[in-house]
Amino acid sequence: MKLYLEPSALVKLYKQEEDSDIMDEIIQKIDEKKWQGFSSKWSFLEILRALKKDRKPKEIITVDMEDLRSHKIHFLSLRDELISESEKLIKETNLYAGDAFHVATFKLISKKGKIDAFVCDDRHFDRLKPFVPVKKPSEIV
């Protein structure tokens, strides 16, 4: 299975939330190379901000970010071509900029091969279900 992991799902690895245990299972399958996981390097910034907003100590955030980098997730570099696609998505759907960037990244990765799901726990993506295969972590495992 090939999955795009949006930050609202990835942050569950470091914040105890609904489906945190399921995200642990998903990451284990990715680390064991049974599944493939993809995301954008932009995810690091969004997760860092979420942990900071949650008032985690700097030292714990540093450890969490190092742990995130240690997993077998393919983090796609930020690219200029994603900006124009993000702009188009914002105009068409009124998504937030970061959300549009993740959808654009998903679309770029999908050109190289089918991605089975856009794993997300953000209600903003519900309106994109006709265009992107949005799934909550609990719908994957």
Residue, then its C-alpha position, 0 to 999 in steps of 0.5 A: m500500500k502507498l500512502y501520502l501522510e498529511p501532518s494532521a495524521l503524522v502528528k498523532l505519533y507525538k500527541q496522544e489523540e484518537d487514532s494515535d495507536i493506528m498511526d503507530e501501526i501504519i508507521q510500523k508497516i512503512d518502517e518494515k517496508k511492507w507499505q510505502g509512506f510519502s509526505s512533503k518536507w513542509s510537514f516537518l514545519e507543521i508538526l513542529r508548530a503543532l507540538k510547540k502549540d501543545r506546549k511541549p518542551k523544546e527538548i522533547i520536540t527535538v527528540d520527536m522531530e529526530d524520531l520523525r526523520s528516522h522513519k522510512i517515510h519519503f519526504l518530498s522536497l519543496r519545489d517551485e512547480l508545486i506553488s502554481e498547482s497550490e495556487k490553482l487549488i486555492k482558487e478552486t477549493n478555497l483551501y488553506a495554503g499549507d493544505a493546498f501544498h499537500v494536495a499538490t504534493f500528493k498529485l505530483i507523487s501520484k504521477k509516478g504511480k498510484i497512491d492508495a490514500f491521502v491519510c489525514d485527520d483534518r476536516h478541511f479535506d472532506r470537500l476534496k474527497p471527489f478529487v483525492p482519496v482522503k482517508k482517516p488513519s482508522e480507515i486504513v488499518 
